[in-house]
Every structure is written in C-alpha cells, then in structure tokens.
Amino acid sequence: MSMLTSTERLGRTRLRISAGPSGGRCQVRTAVTRSDPTASALRAVVVEHAAARARVALVPEGALLLAGDAIEIDVSVGEGLEVDLVETGGTVAYDMRGSAARWDVRVDLAAGATLRWGGLPFVVAAGAEVARAVRVRCAAGARLALRETLVLGRYGEQPGSVRQTTTVHDPAGPVLVEDLPLDAASAPWMLGGARVVTSVLSVGADVPETPDDLHRYDLDRPGAVLWRRLGQQVHDVELTGAWDEISGCS
C-alpha cells in the first residue's frame, strides 16, 4: 500500500480467507485500522461461510469519499478457496475543494483460489480528485472476476478528476496494465463524450461467447478477457451478460 501523508486519514481494511480445520469451515479474518477516530473505512461482514467458500460484504463506516481520505482494501484468498465480495452501496467522491483522496485495492490469490467482486458505481463528482489503484496477483490456477463502473460527475455536472490504474499479474507476468487519467479536459477526447465507463475482467478461465461480446477484448493471455462499454447512464452500460457468465449468476 502507499505511504501515508501527513494530511491523509487512513482507513485500512484487511481480509484474510484461509483453509479451516479438516472438514470445517474456512477461516475468515478481518481487521480495520484507522489513523485517527475521524477516518472513514469499510467494514468486512461475513454473509455466508462454508468449507471452501465465503461471501463477504463491504459496508462503509462513515461518509466516503471525502478530501484527505485514504481508503485501503487488502484481500488475500487461500489456496483453492472461493470468495465473493459484495458492496452494499456505490461510492461518491465529493468535491474536495483543492484537496485529494485515494482508494487503493490490493488482492493476492493463492494457487487455485477464486475471487468474484462485482463492484457498484464509483462516482467522481465535480471538484473531486481521486487516485484509484487496483493491484492483483494471481498464483497458478487462480481465477478473478472483477466488475468496475466509473461515473464522471453526478447528473448534470462536470466530472471530477480520477486517475485509475489497474495492474494484474499471474506467474507468467503482467496480464493487464492500465493507467487511465480522466478529468473535465481529458474525458471528452478519451471517452468520446461518454460519462460512464463499465469494465468486466475475467482472468484464469476460458470464457464462452456472451451477449456482450460486441464490447469484448481478448487479452494477450489465454483465459484473460476484458469487456468495456461507454455511455451516458449506468443502466445503459451494465455488461450484465458478461458478468453473469463469468460470475456464475443465473
């Protein structure tokens, strides 16, 4: 994770899922660390818990995302285990009046582990400035299904500024490395006037045809596929067909 600056309020969430006793439920360990009592954070709440699978909700504790917030989410999934991460609500990065915030995610998947994370919209309101990073390391045979939606500005307003970086590595090296800086100046020519960017990423599994394959990009690695769609409203670009296919939804 990034070094904490003197003006940041750290809210760090750690989630560790490991094998339990023989025949028993897997172990889910969670911890929240704050740099001071005013720092917002995400609390991990276990929803379902079985021998090889867990379902965990990320619940905001405090308003997110405000100037000076430094949200860190650190997830580790043990060998052969399956985890579903669920967000209970979308996130709005509010006007930061010349300040900034960051949102850092780090995921480590052990051999044969699976993580499905269907993120809800992340809205970058006018005046917000956010550095948003997602870093994933997949061991041999690991499986990742990740959905993200960036919304540039609330309805009828100019976008704030967000720098979205995504890096995914497997044992052979980088699978996806992306640096996407978006603000009121760059978004019109990078997105062609769109204000919503929805991405669905699948790593580590063969993916058949889906209803959303018009927006499909097969990456330079077997079993790695990115779907991406641009639009004006979230409901127009949801990529539901691709997400249902890779996440096992009916």
Backbone as CSV, one residue per row, in Angstrom:
resi,resn,N_x,N_y,N_z,CA_x,CA_y,CA_z,C_x,C_y,C_z
1,MET,0.827,-1.186,0.000,0.000,0.000,0.000,0.876,1.255,0.000
2,SER,0.273,2.393,-0.334,1.017,3.645,-0.419,1.388,4.161,0.956
3,MET,2.438,4.985,0.998,2.825,5.641,2.241,1.780,6.693,2.602
4,LEU,1.478,6.817,3.902,0.502,7.773,4.380,1.136,9.145,4.496
5,THR,0.473,10.167,3.935,0.972,11.535,4.072,0.379,12.175,5.322
6,SER,0.938,13.321,5.710,0.519,13.976,6.950,-0.910,14.495,6.884
7,THR,-1.455,14.687,5.688,-2.802,15.240,5.543,-3.863,14.168,5.320
8,GLU,-3.477,12.895,5.249,-4.425,11.830,4.964,-4.989,11.207,6.248
9,ARG,-6.228,10.713,6.125,-6.875,9.935,7.174,-7.006,8.505,6.657
10,LEU,-6.252,7.616,7.243,-6.196,6.234,6.760,-7.344,5.397,7.309
11,GLY,-7.997,4.671,6.409,-8.947,3.639,6.788,-8.601,2.374,6.033
12,ARG,-7.959,1.431,6.704,-7.446,0.217,6.039,-8.261,-0.992,6.471
13,THR,-8.721,-1.751,5.462,-9.481,-2.977,5.698,-8.646,-4.167,5.248
14,ARG,-8.413,-5.098,6.159,-7.704,-6.329,5.812,-8.674,-7.505,5.895
15,LEU,-8.623,-8.344,4.853,-9.482,-9.518,4.782,-8.633,-10.714,4.392
16,ARG,-8.591,-11.720,5.267,-7.794,-12.912,5.035,-8.699,-14.136,5.099
17,ILE,-8.721,-14.924,4.005,-9.514,-16.145,3.968,-8.556,-17.305,3.780
18,SER,-8.590,-18.234,4.729,-7.669,-19.369,4.684,-8.417,-20.652,5.019
19,ALA,-7.789,-21.783,4.733,-8.415,-23.081,4.989,-8.626,-23.282,6.487
20,GLY,-9.753,-23.887,6.832,-10.041,-24.190,8.220,-9.607,-25.596,8.575
21,PRO,-9.983,-26.061,9.767,-9.683,-27.436,10.164,-10.280,-28.427,9.182
22,SER,-9.716,-29.587,9.106,-10.166,-30.595,8.154,-11.676,-30.811,8.256
23,GLY,-12.363,-30.554,7.116,-13.801,-30.740,7.085,-14.585,-29.570,7.637
24,GLY,-13.909,-28.587,8.205,-14.604,-27.459,8.798,-14.681,-26.267,7.857
25,ARG,-15.301,-25.217,8.329,-15.451,-24.014,7.513,-14.110,-23.300,7.370
26,CYS,-13.951,-22.608,6.248,-12.738,-21.827,6.064,-12.693,-20.700,7.097
27,GLN,-11.521,-20.192,7.347,-11.342,-19.134,8.331,-11.364,-17.779,7.638
28,VAL,-12.168,-16.865,8.162,-12.266,-15.517,7.626,-11.842,-14.544,8.722
29,ARG,-10.719,-13.886,8.496,-10.205,-12.938,9.484,-10.270,-11.531,8.885
30,THR,-10.824,-10.611,9.637,-10.958,-9.237,9.175,-10.394,-8.285,10.224
31,ALA,-9.909,-7.147,9.756,-9.404,-6.119,10.662,-9.538,-4.772,9.984
32,VAL,-9.865,-3.747,10.768,-9.937,-2.378,10.281,-8.981,-1.531,11.099
33,THR,-8.120,-0.779,10.414,-7.155,0.112,11.051,-7.436,1.535,10.630
34,ARG,-7.466,2.457,11.590,-7.675,3.870,11.297,-6.508,4.683,11.840
35,SER,-6.120,5.715,11.102,-5.053,6.592,11.579,-5.539,7.511,12.689
36,ASP,-6.846,7.798,12.698,-7.438,8.588,13.778,-8.929,8.290,13.808
37,PRO,-9.634,8.648,14.890,-11.048,8.276,15.023,-11.959,8.865,13.958
38,THR,-11.530,9.926,13.269,-12.385,10.543,12.262,-12.302,9.846,10.907
39,ALA,-11.391,8.922,10.735,-11.176,8.288,9.430,-12.317,7.342,9.083
40,SER,-12.817,7.449,7.867,-13.815,6.504,7.367,-13.120,5.227,6.918
41,ALA,-13.884,4.151,6.858,-13.317,2.866,6.440,-14.448,1.974,5.954
42,LEU,-14.076,0.817,5.439,-15.029,-0.211,5.047,-14.914,-1.383,6.021
43,ARG,-16.032,-1.817,6.536,-16.052,-2.963,7.446,-16.432,-4.214,6.652
44,ALA,-15.673,-5.288,6.834,-15.956,-6.552,6.156,-16.878,-7.398,7.035
45,VAL,-18.040,-7.764,6.493,-19.049,-8.521,7.230,-19.259,-9.858,6.526
46,VAL,-19.085,-10.954,7.254,-19.264,-12.279,6.671,-20.755,-12.555,6.503
47,VAL,-21.164,-12.845,5.258,-22.563,-13.118,4.947,-22.816,-14.620,4.877
48,GLU,-21.933,-15.340,4.208,-22.003,-16.798,4.115,-20.631,-17.373,4.386
49,HIS,-20.611,-18.603,4.895,-19.349,-19.168,5.373,-19.436,-20.680,5.277
50,ALA,-18.645,-21.286,4.403,-18.654,-22.732,4.227,-17.224,-23.258,4.223
51,ALA,-17.071,-24.532,3.900,-15.741,-25.153,3.986,-14.756,-24.522,3.013
52,ALA,-15.192,-24.267,1.782,-14.266,-23.772,0.765,-14.737,-22.475,0.139
53,ARG,-15.765,-21.862,0.724,-16.319,-20.667,0.101,-16.828,-19.698,1.153
54,ALA,-16.639,-18.409,0.883,-17.159,-17.369,1.773,-17.740,-16.242,0.931
55,ARG,-18.737,-15.591,1.502,-19.339,-14.399,0.899,-19.233,-13.287,1.925
56,VAL,-18.597,-12.172,1.520,-18.283,-11.098,2.454,-18.779,-9.780,1.883
57,ALA,-19.470,-8.990,2.720,-19.959,-7.668,2.314,-19.015,-6.594,2.826
58,LEU,-18.794,-5.571,2.006,-18.016,-4.407,2.400,-18.990,-3.271,2.718
59,VAL,-19.019,-2.882,4.004,-20.003,-1.921,4.497,-19.290,-0.632,4.892
60,PRO,-19.648,0.518,4.318,-18.987,1.782,4.684,-19.266,2.153,6.137
61,GLU,-18.231,2.605,6.808,-18.363,3.171,8.143,-17.923,4.631,8.056
62,GLY,-18.876,5.519,7.912,-18.572,6.930,7.692,-18.779,7.292,6.239
63,ALA,-18.835,8.597,5.970,-19.042,9.094,4.606,-17.820,8.808,3.752
64,LEU,-18.060,8.348,2.540,-16.995,8.083,1.574,-17.411,8.669,0.225
65,LEU,-16.528,9.395,-0.416,-15.100,9.593,-0.215,-14.893,11.091,-0.051
66,LEU,-14.200,11.523,0.997,-14.013,12.936,1.284,-12.548,13.321,1.135
67,ALA,-12.306,14.618,1.087,-10.930,15.111,0.979,-10.084,14.561,2.108
68,GLY,-8.899,14.057,1.765,-7.979,13.513,2.749,-8.179,12.051,3.066
69,ASP,-9.262,11.435,2.573,-9.478,10.011,2.830,-8.433,9.165,2.105
70,ALA,-7.925,8.174,2.798,-7.008,7.200,2.205,-7.573,5.815,2.516
71,ILE,-8.386,5.298,1.609,-9.045,4.009,1.799,-8.165,2.918,1.208
72,GLU,-7.850,1.925,2.029,-7.046,0.798,1.573,-7.807,-0.498,1.862
73,ILE,-7.854,-1.362,0.857,-8.533,-2.655,0.970,-7.538,-3.732,0.571
74,ASP,-7.227,-4.613,1.487,-6.185,-5.629,1.301,-6.825,-7.000,1.470
75,VAL,-6.890,-7.767,0.370,-7.605,-9.042,0.364,-6.643,-10.173,0.007
76,SER,-6.702,-11.242,0.772,-5.891,-12.430,0.498,-6.787,-13.662,0.561
77,VAL,-6.744,-14.485,-0.487,-7.569,-15.685,-0.567,-6.655,-16.899,-0.660
78,GLY,-6.861,-17.853,0.251,-6.002,-19.014,0.336,-6.231,-20.039,-0.764
79,GLU,-5.340,-20.996,-0.833,-5.320,-21.990,-1.906,-6.643,-22.737,-2.024
80,GLY,-7.187,-22.733,-3.240,-8.383,-23.497,-3.552,-9.683,-22.947,-3.020
81,LEU,-9.667,-21.783,-2.388,-10.882,-21.226,-1.794,-11.576,-20.262,-2.753
82,GLU,-12.887,-20.082,-2.550,-13.687,-19.171,-3.366,-14.269,-18.080,-2.476
83,VAL,-14.167,-16.835,-2.937,-14.680,-15.698,-2.176,-15.488,-14.799,-3.097
84,ASP,-16.667,-14.396,-2.618,-17.477,-13.379,-3.282,-17.456,-12.131,-2.417
85,LEU,-17.010,-11.004,-2.982,-17.058,-9.720,-2.298,-18.260,-8.937,-2.818
86,VAL,-19.041,-8.399,-1.889,-20.271,-7.697,-2.236,-20.201,-6.293,-1.652
87,GLU,-20.483,-5.290,-2.463,-20.568,-3.918,-1.973,-22.022,-3.602,-1.660
88,THR,-22.263,-2.984,-0.507,-23.638,-2.689,-0.099,-24.156,-1.385,-0.691
89,GLY,-23.295,-0.608,-1.282,-23.708,0.641,-1.922,-22.580,1.194,-2.753
90,GLY,-22.926,2.040,-3.716,-21.898,2.676,-4.516,-21.141,3.717,-3.703
91,THR,-20.111,4.300,-4.320,-19.257,5.292,-3.659,-19.312,6.599,-4.441
92,VAL,-19.386,7.702,-3.710,-19.327,9.028,-4.319,-18.112,9.766,-3.775
93,ALA,-17.216,10.172,-4.654,-16.106,11.054,-4.284,-16.604,12.486,-4.428
94,TYR,-16.711,13.184,-3.296,-17.317,14.513,-3.273,-16.298,15.608,-3.622
95,ASP,-16.811,16.822,-3.826,-15.965,17.986,-4.091,-14.925,18.124,-2.977
96,MET,-13.649,18.142,-3.334,-12.571,18.158,-2.352,-11.908,19.516,-2.214
97,ARG,-12.411,20.513,-2.944,-12.018,21.908,-2.768,-10.492,22.078,-2.748
98,GLY,-9.852,21.502,-3.767,-8.412,21.631,-3.915,-7.595,20.560,-3.236
99,SER,-8.229,19.718,-2.443,-7.517,18.602,-1.803,-7.743,17.331,-2.640
100,ALA,-7.399,16.182,-2.099,-7.477,14.932,-2.868,-7.732,13.768,-1.922
101,ALA,-8.007,12.598,-2.511,-8.201,11.361,-1.757,-7.669,10.211,-2.595
102,ARG,-7.540,9.060,-1.962,-7.107,7.878,-2.713,-7.873,6.646,-2.256
103,TRP,-7.893,5.682,-3.180,-8.624,4.421,-2.975,-7.710,3.328,-3.518
104,ASP,-7.108,2.550,-2.636,-6.127,1.540,-3.038,-6.641,0.147,-2.705
105,VAL,-6.617,-0.735,-3.696,-7.030,-2.125,-3.518,-5.861,-3.034,-3.861
106,ARG,-5.587,-3.991,-2.983,-4.575,-5.000,-3.274,-5.173,-6.375,-3.021
107,VAL,-5.008,-7.269,-4.000,-5.567,-8.616,-3.916,-4.474,-9.627,-4.204
108,ASP,-4.362,-10.633,-3.346,-3.446,-11.758,-3.559,-4.253,-13.042,-3.584
109,LEU,-4.187,-13.759,-4.711,-4.910,-15.017,-4.865,-3.917,-16.162,-4.919
110,ALA,-4.045,-17.090,-3.972,-3.169,-18.254,-3.937,-3.551,-19.230,-5.048
111,ALA,-2.773,-20.299,-5.175,-2.997,-21.275,-6.239,-4.422,-21.822,-6.174
112,GLY,-5.107,-21.767,-7.304,-6.453,-22.312,-7.393,-7.522,-21.499,-6.688
113,ALA,-7.194,-20.343,-6.170,-8.185,-19.507,-5.479,-9.056,-18.767,-6.486
114,THR,-10.247,-18.357,-6.039,-11.188,-17.618,-6.881,-11.706,-16.410,-6.114
115,LEU,-11.709,-15.255,-6.772,-12.342,-14.058,-6.224,-13.309,-13.493,-7.245
116,ARG,-14.550,-13.273,-6.809,-15.559,-12.594,-7.617,-15.944,-11.310,-6.875
117,TRP,-15.761,-10.184,-7.549,-16.033,-8.885,-6.927,-16.801,-8.035,-7.924
118,GLY,-18.114,-7.941,-7.721,-18.968,-7.157,-8.606,-19.169,-5.764,-8.043
119,GLY,-18.212,-4.875,-8.277,-18.250,-3.540,-7.708,-19.436,-2.724,-8.199
120,LEU,-19.928,-1.843,-7.321,-21.000,-0.918,-7.667,-20.404,0.407,-8.147
121,PRO,-21.211,1.293,-8.731,-20.655,2.514,-9.346,-19.826,3.363,-8.392
122,PHE,-18.735,3.889,-8.925,-17.833,4.807,-8.231,-17.968,6.141,-8.934
123,VAL,-18.612,7.094,-8.270,-18.958,8.380,-8.878,-17.917,9.427,-8.476
124,VAL,-17.368,10.120,-9.461,-16.379,11.168,-9.221,-17.058,12.505,-9.482
125,ALA,-17.541,13.133,-8.396,-18.307,14.371,-8.515,-17.403,15.529,-8.930
126,ALA,-18.024,16.601,-9.394,-17.270,17.807,-9.759,-16.467,18.294,-8.558
127,GLY,-15.196,18.607,-8.796,-14.323,19.080,-7.735,-13.571,17.993,-6.996
128,ALA,-13.910,16.741,-7.242,-13.182,15.635,-6.598,-11.859,15.394,-7.317
129,GLU,-10.873,14.923,-6.577,-9.601,14.494,-7.161,-9.201,13.208,-6.469
130,VAL,-9.179,12.117,-7.239,-9.005,10.787,-6.663,-7.933,10.018,-7.414
131,ALA,-7.053,9.371,-6.665,-6.145,8.364,-7.226,-6.709,7.004,-6.822
132,ARG,-7.064,6.205,-7.815,-7.734,4.923,-7.552,-6.905,3.808,-8.186
133,ALA,-6.401,2.911,-7.362,-5.497,1.864,-7.853,-6.017,0.492,-7.457
134,VAL,-5.926,-0.443,-8.402,-6.275,-1.846,-8.159,-5.095,-2.689,-8.594
135,ARG,-4.577,-3.505,-7.654,-3.428,-4.367,-7.948,-3.778,-5.795,-7.556
136,VAL,-3.623,-6.715,-8.502,-3.987,-8.115,-8.265,-2.822,-9.012,-8.658
137,ARG,-2.534,-9.965,-7.780,-1.546,-11.008,-8.091,-2.230,-12.362,-8.016
138,CYS,-2.156,-13.103,-9.121,-2.794,-14.410,-9.238,-1.730,-15.498,-9.301
139,ALA,-1.771,-16.432,-8.375,-0.896,-17.601,-8.450,-1.440,-18.572,-9.499
140,ALA,-0.730,-19.675,-9.700,-1.115,-20.639,-10.731,-2.541,-21.146,-10.487
141,GLY,-3.351,-21.107,-11.533,-4.705,-21.628,-11.455,-5.704,-20.732,-10.748
142,ALA,-5.296,-19.540,-10.347,-6.231,-18.622,-9.684,-7.212,-18.050,-10.698
143,ARG,-8.349,-17.616,-10.182,-9.445,-17.142,-11.027,-9.942,-15.806,-10.485
144,LEU,-10.049,-14.808,-11.356,-10.516,-13.486,-10.970,-11.681,-13.077,-11.860
145,ALA,-12.759,-12.587,-11.226,-13.880,-11.974,-11.937,-14.135,-10.630,-11.265
146,LEU,-13.936,-9.545,-11.995,-13.968,-8.208,-11.419,-14.813,-7.290,-12.292
147,ARG,-15.756,-6.583,-11.644,-16.566,-5.595,-12.363,-16.379,-4.229,-11.717
148,GLU,-16.161,-3.190,-12.552,-15.990,-1.834,-12.055,-16.751,-0.866,-12.957
149,THR,-17.329,0.156,-12.335,-18.030,1.200,-13.085,-17.599,2.560,-12.565
150,LEU,-16.997,3.365,-13.435,-16.634,4.742,-13.114,-17.680,5.672,-13.714
151,VAL,-18.160,6.612,-12.898,-19.125,7.604,-13.352,-18.499,8.980,-13.157
152,LEU,-18.347,9.708,-14.250,-17.667,11.003,-14.212,-18.688,12.117,-14.014
153,GLY,-18.844,12.528,-12.772,-19.787,13.583,-12.435,-21.168,13.045,-12.130
154,ARG,-21.836,13.658,-11.168,-23.238,13.365,-10.945,-24.059,13.961,-12.084
155,TYR,-25.317,13.610,-12.121,-26.148,14.015,-13.262,-26.137,15.538,-13.426
156,GLY,-25.796,15.997,-14.624,-25.853,17.400,-14.949,-24.653,18.223,-14.514
157,GLU,-23.591,17.571,-14.000,-22.428,18.343,-13.578,-21.176,17.877,-14.315
158,GLN,-20.136,18.692,-14.264,-18.858,18.343,-14.859,-18.190,17.217,-14.052
159,PRO,-17.323,16.437,-14.694,-16.635,15.381,-13.956,-15.546,15.939,-13.053
160,GLY,-15.295,15.219,-11.979,-14.098,15.471,-11.207,-12.908,14.819,-11.880
161,SER,-11.812,14.680,-11.146,-10.584,14.096,-11.682,-10.309,12.765,-11.004
162,VAL,-10.058,11.734,-11.812,-9.711,10.428,-11.278,-8.585,9.843,-12.116
163,ARG,-7.602,9.286,-11.452,-6.564,8.529,-12.146,-6.708,7.075,-11.725
164,GLN,-7.211,6.272,-12.650,-7.492,4.869,-12.389,-6.347,4.022,-12.938
165,THR,-5.653,3.300,-12.063,-4.602,2.387,-12.500,-4.982,0.962,-12.105
166,THR,-4.792,0.051,-13.039,-5.111,-1.352,-12.805,-3.937,-2.200,-13.257
167,THR,-3.445,-3.061,-12.375,-2.383,-3.999,-12.746,-2.766,-5.386,-12.247
168,VAL,-2.707,-6.345,-13.160,-2.987,-7.743,-12.825,-1.823,-8.586,-13.321
169,HIS,-1.267,-9.402,-12.427,-0.140,-10.275,-12.768,-0.501,-11.728,-12.465
170,ASP,0.004,-12.626,-13.293,-0.036,-14.052,-12.991,1.398,-14.568,-13.019
171,PRO,1.646,-15.869,-12.824,3.024,-16.346,-12.775,3.836,-16.076,-14.038
172,ALA,3.182,-15.855,-15.168,3.901,-15.587,-16.417,4.231,-14.109,-16.597
173,GLY,3.678,-13.237,-15.735,3.960,-11.813,-15.863,2.693,-10.989,-15.892
174,PRO,2.761,-9.780,-16.448,1.590,-8.899,-16.462,0.496,-9.395,-17.406
175,VAL,-0.731,-9.400,-16.906,-1.901,-9.732,-17.706,-2.580,-8.465,-18.214
176,LEU,-2.693,-7.472,-17.317,-3.300,-6.192,-17.669,-2.575,-5.089,-16.909
177,VAL,-2.129,-4.069,-17.631,-1.519,-2.880,-17.023,-2.172,-1.673,-17.689
178,GLU,-2.900,-0.890,-16.905,-3.647,0.230,-17.474,-3.532,1.451,-16.570
179,ASP,-3.342,2.595,-17.186,-3.300,3.876,-16.491,-4.265,4.804,-17.214
180,LEU,-5.366,5.149,-16.548,-6.442,5.881,-17.202,-6.707,7.182,-16.433
181,PRO,-6.093,8.316,-16.861,-6.352,9.601,-16.210,-7.538,10.299,-16.877
182,LEU,-8.565,10.609,-16.072,-9.778,11.203,-16.610,-10.166,12.436,-15.802
183,ASP,-10.473,13.518,-16.503,-10.972,14.732,-15.862,-11.777,15.515,-16.904
184,ALA,-12.170,16.726,-16.556,-13.009,17.505,-17.461,-12.327,17.789,-18.797
185,ALA,-10.984,17.869,-18.793,-10.260,18.153,-20.031,-10.015,16.902,-20.863
186,SER,-9.636,15.790,-20.214,-9.242,14.586,-20.962,-10.416,13.682,-21.318
187,ALA,-11.466,13.671,-20.488,-12.560,12.728,-20.714,-13.238,12.903,-22.069
188,PRO,-13.492,14.122,-22.560,-14.190,14.228,-23.841,-13.476,13.567,-25.001
189,TRP,-12.140,13.687,-25.078,-11.453,13.069,-26.220,-11.061,11.620,-25.953
190,MET,-10.965,11.204,-24.690,-10.653,9.803,-24.408,-11.893,8.921,-24.449
191,LEU,-13.040,9.492,-24.066,-14.262,8.690,-23.970,-15.311,9.091,-24.994
192,GLY,-14.983,10.037,-25.867,-15.923,10.414,-26.905,-17.214,11.012,-26.389
193,GLY,-17.145,11.714,-25.280,-18.333,12.341,-24.731,-19.080,11.499,-23.717
194,ALA,-18.688,10.244,-23.528,-19.345,9.390,-22.527,-18.949,9.831,-21.123
195,ARG,-19.812,9.545,-20.150,-19.512,9.872,-18.753,-19.479,8.643,-17.861
196,VAL,-19.794,7.464,-18.409,-19.793,6.221,-17.638,-18.915,5.199,-18.344
197,VAL,-18.029,4.555,-17.577,-17.156,3.505,-18.095,-17.372,2.255,-17.249
198,THR,-17.901,1.209,-17.861,-18.079,-0.059,-17.152,-17.104,-1.091,-17.722
199,SER,-16.403,-1.783,-16.823,-15.432,-2.804,-17.227,-15.713,-4.097,-16.474
200,VAL,-15.606,-5.200,-17.189,-15.684,-6.536,-16.589,-14.432,-7.286,-17.018
201,LEU,-13.712,-7.818,-16.040,-12.452,-8.508,-16.310,-12.535,-9.945,-15.815
202,SER,-12.127,-10.876,-16.663,-12.044,-12.285,-16.294,-10.625,-12.777,-16.543
203,VAL,-10.021,-13.379,-15.522,-8.667,-13.922,-15.631,-8.672,-15.349,-15.082
204,GLY,-8.067,-16.254,-15.844,-7.845,-17.598,-15.318,-8.861,-18.636,-15.689
205,ALA,-9.783,-18.317,-16.599,-10.786,-19.304,-17.007,-11.192,-19.053,-18.445
206,ASP,-11.475,-20.135,-19.169,-11.982,-19.988,-20.526,-13.392,-19.391,-20.467
207,VAL,-13.653,-18.415,-21.300,-14.949,-17.738,-21.301,-15.628,-17.984,-22.642
208,PRO,-16.830,-18.568,-22.635,-17.548,-18.756,-23.902,-18.120,-17.437,-24.396
209,GLU,-18.832,-17.490,-25.499,-19.480,-16.293,-26.005,-20.501,-15.788,-24.995
210,THR,-20.640,-14.454,-24.940,-21.627,-13.841,-24.053,-22.439,-12.830,-24.851
211,PRO,-23.584,-12.386,-24.310,-24.382,-11.384,-25.024,-23.675,-10.041,-25.201
212,ASP,-22.588,-9.828,-24.462,-21.899,-8.539,-24.504,-20.614,-8.569,-25.319
213,ASP,-20.454,-9.568,-26.192,-19.173,-9.731,-26.875,-18.878,-8.674,-27.930
214,LEU,-19.827,-7.818,-28.233,-19.526,-6.667,-29.075,-18.508,-5.757,-28.388
215,HIS,-18.446,-5.835,-27.071,-17.557,-4.985,-26.269,-16.414,-5.794,-25.646
216,ARG,-16.087,-6.919,-26.240,-15.113,-7.855,-25.683,-13.728,-7.657,-26.294
217,TYR,-12.705,-7.740,-25.424,-11.307,-7.663,-25.844,-10.572,-8.840,-25.220
218,ASP,-10.123,-9.771,-26.069,-9.334,-10.898,-25.568,-7.894,-10.434,-25.382
219,LEU,-7.395,-10.528,-24.152,-6.055,-10.058,-23.840,-5.004,-11.068,-24.294
220,ASP,-3.756,-10.662,-24.210,-2.647,-11.482,-24.704,-2.242,-12.513,-23.660
221,ARG,-3.229,-13.289,-23.217,-3.004,-14.368,-22.268,-4.213,-15.294,-22.328
222,PRO,-4.018,-16.594,-22.502,-5.170,-17.493,-22.530,-6.009,-17.329,-21.261
223,GLY,-7.326,-17.238,-21.453,-8.206,-17.124,-20.292,-8.294,-15.747,-19.696
224,ALA,-7.871,-14.714,-20.398,-7.955,-13.337,-19.900,-8.773,-12.510,-20.887
225,VAL,-9.895,-11.968,-20.417,-10.814,-11.231,-21.267,-11.265,-9.973,-20.543
226,LEU,-11.325,-8.853,-21.278,-11.844,-7.603,-20.763,-13.012,-7.162,-21.626
227,TRP,-14.140,-6.863,-20.968,-15.261,-6.226,-21.645,-15.308,-4.776,-21.160
228,ARG,-15.576,-3.856,-22.059,-15.662,-2.451,-21.664,-16.721,-1.757,-22.519
229,ARG,-17.520,-0.943,-21.838,-18.595,-0.241,-22.546,-18.701,1.182,-22.006
230,LEU,-18.953,2.122,-22.902,-19.071,3.536,-22.558,-20.497,4.009,-22.800
231,GLY,-20.918,4.981,-21.991,-22.249,5.523,-22.196,-22.524,6.714,-21.306
232,GLN,-23.777,7.129,-21.285,-24.183,8.294,-20.503,-24.824,7.919,-19.172
233,GLN,-25.433,6.737,-19.096,-26.118,6.307,-17.889,-25.640,4.910,-17.506
234,VAL,-25.596,4.646,-16.196,-25.104,3.358,-15.720,-25.928,2.207,-16.285
235,HIS,-27.244,2.352,-16.307,-28.097,1.235,-16.735,-27.934,0.910,-18.219
236,ASP,-27.333,1.826,-18.983,-27.133,1.570,-20.409,-25.877,0.752,-20.692
237,VAL,-24.963,0.651,-19.718,-23.648,0.047,-19.989,-23.288,-1.016,-18.953
238,GLU,-24.258,-1.717,-18.418,-24.021,-2.590,-17.265,-23.227,-3.861,-17.576
239,LEU,-23.200,-4.318,-18.830,-22.494,-5.553,-19.193,-22.976,-6.741,-18.359
240,THR,-24.281,-6.807,-18.170,-24.867,-7.863,-17.332,-24.606,-9.249,-17.894
241,GLY,-24.667,-9.387,-19.217,-24.456,-10.708,-19.809,-23.073,-11.256,-19.544
242,ALA,-22.045,-10.413,-19.706,-20.676,-10.856,-19.442,-20.489,-11.173,-17.970
243,TRP,-21.001,-10.292,-17.096,-20.814,-10.520,-15.658,-21.525,-11.797,-15.201
244,ASP,-22.734,-12.012,-15.642,-23.451,-13.215,-15.249,-22.714,-14.467,-15.696
245,GLU,-22.120,-14.408,-16.887,-21.403,-15.571,-17.413,-20.170,-15.893,-16.573
246,ILE,-19.370,-14.894,-16.235,-18.110,-15.190,-15.542,-18.265,-15.326,-14.032
247,SER,-19.372,-14.803,-13.487,-19.553,-14.889,-12.041,-20.453,-16.043,-11.627
248,GLY,-21.042,-16.720,-12.604,-21.884,-17.866,-12.281,-23.291,-17.489,-11.906
249,CYS,-23.708,-16.238,-12.177,-25.074,-15.828,-11.867,-26.033,-16.457,-12.868
250,SER,-27.256,-16.643,-12.405,-28.268,-17.192,-13.308,-29.027,-16.070,-13.997
